[in-house]
């Protein structure tokens, strides 16, 4: 919808509305996962929370575009 308006809509408004849409979708997924399942995998929830924490730390420390070698070392260790 906002794409149709083009440059008449401020970029900040587009970013704000996009972030609201993303958080709304994530909230719906969490609600479905909690109320429509018999058992939750605590390991998966903890891993997801840790990943969100890592991303938040990277964001707060000012990392905008990490190099690909950083991710290769982090994922593969010294095996790559």
The first five atom37 places (N, CA, C, CB, O) and aatype in JSON, in Angstrom:
{
  "aatype": [20, 20, 20, 20, 20, 20, 20, 20, 20, 20, 20, 20, 20, 20, 20, 20, 20, 20, 20, 20, 20, 20, 20, 20, 20, 20, 20, 20, 20, 20, 20, 20, 20, 20, 20, 20, 20, 20, 20, 20, 20, 20, 20, 20, 20, 20, 20, 20, 20, 20, 20, 20, 20, 20, 20, 20, 20, 20, 20, 20, 20, 20, 20, 20, 20, 20, 20, 20, 20, 20, 20, 20, 20, 20, 20, 20, 20, 20, 20, 20],
  "atom_mask": [
    [1, 1, 1, 1, 1],
    [1, 1, 1, 1, 1],
    [1, 1, 1, 1, 1],
    [1, 1, 1, 1, 1],
    [1, 1, 1, 1, 1],
    [1, 1, 1, 1, 1],
    [1, 1, 1, 1, 1],
    [1, 1, 1, 1, 1],
    [1, 1, 1, 1, 1],
    [1, 1, 1, 1, 1],
    [1, 1, 1, 1, 1],
    [1, 1, 1, 1, 1],
    [1, 1, 1, 1, 1],
    [1, 1, 1, 1, 1],
    [1, 1, 1, 1, 1],
    [1, 1, 1, 1, 1],
    [1, 1, 1, 1, 1],
    [1, 1, 1, 1, 1],
    [1, 1, 1, 1, 1],
    [1, 1, 1, 1, 1],
    [1, 1, 1, 1, 1],
    [1, 1, 1, 1, 1],
    [1, 1, 1, 1, 1],
    [1, 1, 1, 1, 1],
    [1, 1, 1, 1, 1],
    [1, 1, 1, 1, 1],
    [1, 1, 1, 1, 1],
    [1, 1, 1, 1, 1],
    [1, 1, 1, 1, 1],
    [1, 1, 1, 1, 1],
    [1, 1, 1, 1, 1],
    [1, 1, 1, 1, 1],
    [1, 1, 1, 1, 1],
    [1, 1, 1, 1, 1],
    [1, 1, 1, 1, 1],
    [1, 1, 1, 1, 1],
    [1, 1, 1, 1, 1],
    [1, 1, 1, 1, 1],
    [1, 1, 1, 1, 1],
    [1, 1, 1, 1, 1],
    [1, 1, 1, 1, 1],
    [1, 1, 1, 1, 1],
    [1, 1, 1, 1, 1],
    [1, 1, 1, 1, 1],
    [1, 1, 1, 1, 1],
    [1, 1, 1, 1, 1],
    [1, 1, 1, 1, 1],
    [1, 1, 1, 1, 1],
    [1, 1, 1, 1, 1],
    [1, 1, 1, 1, 1],
    [1, 1, 1, 1, 1],
    [1, 1, 1, 1, 1],
    [1, 1, 1, 1, 1],
    [1, 1, 1, 1, 1],
    [1, 1, 1, 1, 1],
    [1, 1, 1, 1, 1],
    [1, 1, 1, 1, 1],
    [1, 1, 1, 1, 1],
    [1, 1, 1, 1, 1],
    [1, 1, 1, 1, 1],
    [1, 1, 1, 1, 1],
    [1, 1, 1, 1, 1],
    [1, 1, 1, 1, 1],
    [1, 1, 1, 1, 1],
    [1, 1, 1, 1, 1],
    [1, 1, 1, 1, 1],
    [1, 1, 1, 1, 1],
    [1, 1, 1, 1, 1],
    [1, 1, 1, 1, 1],
    [1, 1, 1, 1, 1],
    [1, 1, 1, 1, 1],
    [1, 1, 1, 1, 1],
    [1, 1, 1, 1, 1],
    [1, 1, 1, 1, 1],
    [1, 1, 1, 1, 1],
    [1, 1, 1, 1, 1],
    [1, 1, 1, 1, 1],
    [1, 1, 1, 1, 1],
    [1, 1, 1, 1, 1],
    [1, 1, 1, 1, 1]
  ],
  "atom_positions": [
    [[0.82, -1.18, 0.0], [0.0, 0.0, 0.0], [0.87, 1.25, 0.0], [-0.94, -0.01, 1.2], [0.63, 2.19, -0.76]],
    [[1.89, 1.25, 0.88], [2.77, 2.42, 0.93], [3.62, 2.57, -0.32], [3.66, 2.35, 2.15], [4.02, 3.67, -0.67]],
    [[3.89, 1.46, -0.98], [4.7, 1.52, -2.2], [3.96, 2.3, -3.29], [5.03, 0.1, -2.7], [4.6, 2.92, -4.14]],
    [[2.65, 2.27, -3.27], [1.88, 3.02, -4.26], [2.02, 4.52, -4.09], [0.43, 2.62, -4.19], [1.93, 5.28, -5.06]],
    [[2.23, 4.96, -2.85], [2.36, 6.39, -2.59], [3.75, 6.91, -2.92], [2.02, 6.68, -1.16], [3.95, 8.12, -3.08]],
    [[4.71, 6.01, -3.01], [6.06, 6.38, -3.44], [6.76, 7.33, -2.49], [6.0, 7.0, -4.78], [6.79, 7.09, -1.28]],
    [[7.31, 8.39, -3.03], [8.13, 9.31, -2.25], [7.31, 10.29, -1.42], [9.04, 10.08, -3.16], [7.87, 11.09, -0.66]],
    [[6.0, 10.24, -1.55], [5.17, 11.16, -0.76], [5.09, 10.74, 0.7], [3.77, 11.24, -1.35], [4.73, 11.55, 1.56]],
    [[5.43, 9.47, 0.99], [5.42, 8.97, 2.36], [6.84, 9.0, 2.89], [4.81, 7.53, 2.45], [7.75, 8.5, 2.23]],
    [[7.07, 9.59, 4.08], [8.42, 9.66, 4.63], [9.0, 8.25, 4.88], [8.42, 10.47, 5.93], [8.28, 7.32, 5.23]],
    [[10.3, 8.13, 4.7], [10.98, 6.85, 4.9], [10.82, 6.37, 6.33], [12.46, 6.97, 4.54], [10.67, 5.17, 6.56]],
    [[10.86, 7.27, 7.3], [10.72, 6.88, 8.7], [9.36, 6.24, 8.96], [10.9, 8.1, 9.62], [9.26, 5.28, 9.72]],
    [[8.31, 6.77, 8.33], [6.98, 6.19, 8.49], [6.92, 4.79, 7.88], [5.92, 7.08, 7.84], [6.32, 3.89, 8.46]],
    [[7.55, 4.61, 6.73], [7.59, 3.28, 6.11], [8.3, 2.28, 7.0], [8.28, 3.35, 4.74], [7.83, 1.16, 7.17]],
    [[9.43, 2.69, 7.57], [10.19, 1.8, 8.46], [9.39, 1.47, 9.71], [11.52, 2.44, 8.83], [9.4, 0.33, 10.17]],
    [[8.71, 2.46, 10.26], [7.9, 2.25, 11.46], [6.76, 1.27, 11.2], [7.33, 3.58, 11.97], [6.55, 0.34, 11.98]],
    [[6.04, 1.47, 10.13], [4.93, 0.57, 9.81], [5.41, -0.84, 9.48], [4.13, 1.13, 8.63], [4.74, -1.82, 9.81]],
    [[6.57, -0.95, 8.84], [7.13, -2.26, 8.55], [7.51, -2.97, 9.84], [8.35, -2.14, 7.64], [7.27, -4.17, 9.98]],
    [[8.1, -2.25, 10.78], [8.48, -2.88, 12.05], [7.24, -3.31, 12.84], [9.33, -1.92, 12.89], [7.25, -4.35, 13.49]],
    [[6.18, -2.51, 12.8], [4.94, -2.91, 13.47], [4.39, -4.19, 12.84], [3.88, -1.78, 13.39], [3.94, -5.08, 13.56]],
    [[4.43, -4.29, 11.54], [3.92, -5.48, 10.85], [4.75, -6.71, 11.22], [3.93, -5.28, 9.33], [4.2, -7.8, 11.41]],
    [[6.06, -6.55, 11.31], [6.92, -7.68, 11.66], [6.65, -8.15, 13.08], [8.4, -7.31, 11.5], [6.49, -9.34, 13.32]],
    [[6.59, -7.21, 14.05], [6.34, -7.59, 15.43], [4.95, -8.19, 15.6], [6.51, -6.38, 16.35], [4.76, -9.09, 16.42]],
    [[3.99, -7.71, 14.86], [2.64, -8.27, 14.9], [2.65, -9.73, 14.43], [1.68, -7.43, 14.03], [2.03, -10.59, 15.05]],
    [[3.35, -9.99, 13.35], [3.44, -11.36, 12.84], [4.17, -12.27, 13.83], [4.15, -11.39, 11.49], [3.74, -13.4, 14.07]],
    [[5.26, -11.78, 14.4], [6.0, -12.59, 15.38], [5.15, -12.87, 16.61], [7.3, -11.89, 15.78], [5.18, -13.97, 17.16]],
    [[4.39, -11.88, 17.04], [3.5, -12.08, 18.18], [2.44, -13.13, 17.89], [2.83, -10.78, 18.57], [2.11, -13.94, 18.75]],
    [[1.9, -13.11, 16.7], [0.9, -14.1, 16.32], [1.51, -15.5, 16.29], [0.29, -13.77, 14.94], [0.87, -16.46, 16.72]],
    [[2.73, -15.62, 15.81], [3.39, -16.93, 15.79], [3.62, -17.44, 17.2], [4.73, -16.85, 15.04], [3.41, -18.63, 17.47]],
    [[4.03, -16.56, 18.11], [4.26, -16.97, 19.5], [2.95, -17.4, 20.15], [4.9, -15.82, 20.3], [2.92, -18.42, 20.85]],
    [[1.88, -16.67, 19.94], [0.58, -17.03, 20.52], [0.11, -18.37, 19.98], [-0.47, -15.94, 20.22], [-0.39, -19.2, 20.75]],
    [[0.25, -18.59, 18.69], [-0.14, -19.88, 18.12], [0.71, -20.99, 18.7], [-0.02, -19.85, 16.58], [0.2, -22.06, 19.03]],
    [[2.01, -20.75, 18.85], [2.9, -21.78, 19.39], [2.57, -22.12, 20.83], [4.35, -21.31, 19.29], [2.66, -23.28, 21.23]],
    [[2.18, -21.13, 21.62], [1.89, -21.38, 23.04], [0.54, -22.05, 23.23], [1.93, -20.08, 23.82], [0.44, -23.02, 23.99]],
    [[-0.48, -21.56, 22.58], [-1.83, -22.02, 22.87], [-2.31, -23.19, 22.02], [-2.77, -20.9, 22.7], [-3.29, -23.84, 22.38]],
    [[-1.65, -23.47, 20.91], [-2.12, -24.53, 20.04], [-1.14, -25.7, 19.95], [-2.37, -23.98, 18.68], [-1.1, -26.4, 18.94]],
    [[-0.36, -25.91, 20.99], [0.54, -27.06, 21.01], [0.41, -27.78, 22.34], [2.01, -26.63, 20.76], [0.02, -27.19, 23.35]],
    [[0.74, -29.05, 22.32], [0.66, -29.84, 23.56], [1.9, -29.65, 24.42], [0.48, -31.32, 23.22], [1.8, -29.62, 25.65]],
    [[3.06, -29.53, 23.78], [4.29, -29.36, 24.56], [5.22, -28.4, 23.84], [4.99, -30.73, 24.8], [5.32, -28.41, 22.61]],
    [[5.89, -27.58, 24.61], [6.85, -26.63, 24.05], [8.26, -27.17, 24.23], [6.7, -25.24, 24.72], [8.57, -27.8, 25.24]],
    [[9.1, -26.94, 23.27], [10.5, -27.32, 23.37], [11.24, -26.17, 24.03], [11.1, -27.66, 21.96], [11.5, -25.14, 23.41]],
    [[11.59, -26.35, 25.29], [12.29, -25.31, 26.01], [13.66, -25.04, 25.41], [12.42, -25.68, 27.48], [14.13, -23.91, 25.43]],
    [[14.31, -26.07, 24.89], [15.62, -25.89, 24.26], [15.5, -24.95, 23.07], [16.2, -27.24, 23.82], [16.33, -24.06, 22.89]],
    [[14.48, -25.13, 22.26], [14.29, -24.26, 21.09], [14.0, -22.82, 21.51], [13.15, -24.79, 20.22], [14.5, -21.88, 20.9]],
    [[13.19, -22.66, 22.54], [12.88, -21.32, 23.03], [14.11, -20.62, 23.59], [11.79, -21.38, 24.09], [14.32, -19.43, 23.35]],
    [[14.93, -21.36, 24.33], [16.16, -20.78, 24.88], [17.13, -20.42, 23.77], [16.82, -21.76, 25.88], [17.76, -19.36, 23.81]],
    [[17.26, -21.29, 22.77], [18.16, -21.01, 21.65], [17.69, -19.76, 20.89], [18.22, -22.22, 20.69], [18.51, -18.92, 20.51]],
    [[16.4, -19.63, 20.67], [15.87, -18.45, 19.98], [16.12, -17.2, 20.8], [14.36, -18.62, 19.7], [16.49, -16.16, 20.25]],
    [[15.92, -17.28, 22.11], [16.16, -16.12, 22.98], [17.64, -15.73, 22.96], [15.71, -16.42, 24.41], [17.98, -14.55, 22.97]],
    [[18.52, -16.72, 22.95], [19.96, -16.44, 22.88], [20.32, -15.76, 21.56], [20.77, -17.73, 23.05], [21.12, -14.82, 21.54]],
    [[19.75, -16.23, 20.46], [20.03, -15.63, 19.16], [19.54, -14.18, 19.11], [19.38, -16.45, 18.04], [20.22, -13.31, 18.57]],
    [[18.37, -13.92, 19.65], [17.85, -12.56, 19.7], [18.76, -11.69, 20.55], [16.4, -12.54, 20.25], [19.01, -10.54, 20.22]],
    [[19.26, -12.25, 21.67], [20.19, -11.52, 22.51], [21.49, -11.19, 21.79], [20.49, -12.33, 23.75], [22.01, -10.08, 21.93]],
    [[22.02, -12.14, 21.02], [23.24, -11.9, 20.25], [23.0, -10.8, 19.22], [23.72, -13.2, 19.55], [23.83, -9.91, 19.07]],
    [[21.88, -10.86, 18.53], [21.58, -9.82, 17.55], [21.42, -8.45, 18.21], [20.3, -10.18, 16.78], [21.86, -7.44, 17.66]],
    [[20.79, -8.42, 19.38], [20.63, -7.16, 20.09], [21.98, -6.61, 20.53], [19.72, -7.34, 21.31], [22.21, -5.4, 20.44]],
    [[22.89, -7.49, 20.99], [24.23, -7.04, 21.39], [25.0, -6.49, 20.2], [25.01, -8.19, 22.04], [25.66, -5.46, 20.3]],
    [[24.92, -7.17, 19.07], [25.6, -6.7, 17.87], [25.05, -5.34, 17.44], [25.45, -7.71, 16.72], [25.8, -4.46, 17.03]],
    [[23.74, -5.18, 17.54], [23.11, -3.91, 17.17], [23.56, -2.79, 18.1], [21.59, -4.05, 17.2], [23.88, -1.69, 17.64]],
    [[23.58, -3.05, 19.4], [23.97, -2.02, 20.37], [25.44, -1.66, 20.28], [23.65, -2.48, 21.78], [25.83, -0.54, 20.59]],
    [[26.27, -2.63, 19.85], [27.7, -2.35, 19.74], [28.05, -1.65, 18.44], [28.49, -3.64, 19.87], [29.21, -1.3, 18.21]],
    [[27.07, -1.44, 17.58], [27.29, -0.66, 16.38], [27.65, -1.46, 15.14], [28.35, 0.31, 16.63], [28.03, -0.87, 14.13]],
    [[27.53, -2.76, 15.2], [27.83, -3.58, 14.02], [26.69, -3.4, 13.03], [28.01, -5.09, 14.4], [25.53, -3.69, 13.33]],
    [[27.02, -2.91, 11.85], [26.0, -2.7, 10.84], [26.06, -3.75, 9.75], [26.13, -1.32, 10.24], [25.03, -4.22, 9.27]],
    [[27.27, -4.1, 9.35], [27.42, -5.09, 8.28], [28.67, -5.92, 8.58], [27.51, -4.4, 6.87], [29.77, -5.56, 8.16]],
    [[28.5, -7.02, 9.32], [29.68, -7.82, 9.66], [30.26, -8.48, 8.42], [29.32, -8.88, 10.71], [29.55, -8.79, 7.46]],
    [[31.55, -8.69, 8.46], [32.21, -9.33, 7.32], [31.81, -10.8, 7.24], [33.75, -9.2, 7.42], [31.43, -11.4, 8.24]],
    [[31.89, -11.35, 6.06], [31.5, -12.75, 5.89], [32.45, -13.68, 6.62], [31.44, -13.11, 4.41], [32.05, -14.76, 7.04]],
    [[33.71, -13.28, 6.78], [34.66, -14.15, 7.48], [34.31, -14.26, 8.96], [36.08, -13.63, 7.32], [34.55, -15.3, 9.57]],
    [[33.74, -13.19, 9.53], [33.32, -13.26, 10.92], [32.26, -14.33, 11.1], [32.79, -11.9, 11.39], [32.33, -15.12, 12.04]],
    [[31.27, -14.35, 10.21], [30.21, -15.35, 10.32], [30.72, -16.75, 10.03], [29.06, -15.0, 9.36], [30.27, -17.72, 10.64]],
    [[31.66, -16.88, 9.1], [32.23, -18.19, 8.81], [32.99, -18.73, 10.01], [33.15, -18.12, 7.58], [32.87, -19.9, 10.35]],
    [[33.76, -17.88, 10.66], [34.49, -18.32, 11.84], [33.54, -18.65, 12.98], [35.48, -17.25, 12.28], [33.78, -19.6, 13.72]],
    [[32.47, -17.88, 13.12], [31.54, -18.11, 14.2], [30.77, -19.4, 13.99], [30.58, -16.95, 14.33], [30.56, -20.16, 14.93]],
    [[30.34, -19.65, 12.75], [29.55, -20.85, 12.47], [30.39, -22.11, 12.37], [28.78, -20.65, 11.19], [30.01, -23.16, 12.89]],
    [[31.53, -22.02, 11.72], [32.33, -23.21, 11.42], [33.52, -23.38, 12.35], [32.81, -23.16, 10.0], [34.1, -24.47, 12.4]],
    [[33.89, -22.36, 13.06], [35.1, -22.43, 13.89], [36.32, -22.44, 13.0], [35.07, -23.68, 14.79], [36.38, -21.72, 12.0]],
    [[37.29, -23.23, 13.35], [38.55, -23.28, 12.57], [38.48, -24.33, 11.47], [39.74, -23.58, 13.48], [39.48, -24.56, 10.78]],
    [[37.32, -24.97, 11.28], [37.18, -26.02, 10.26], [37.05, -25.47, 8.85], [35.98, -26.88, 10.57], [37.29, -26.21, 7.89]],
    [[36.7, -24.21, 8.68], [36.48, -23.65, 7.34], [37.77, -23.39, 6.62], [35.69, -22.37, 7.42], [37.76, -22.92, 5.48]]
  ]
}
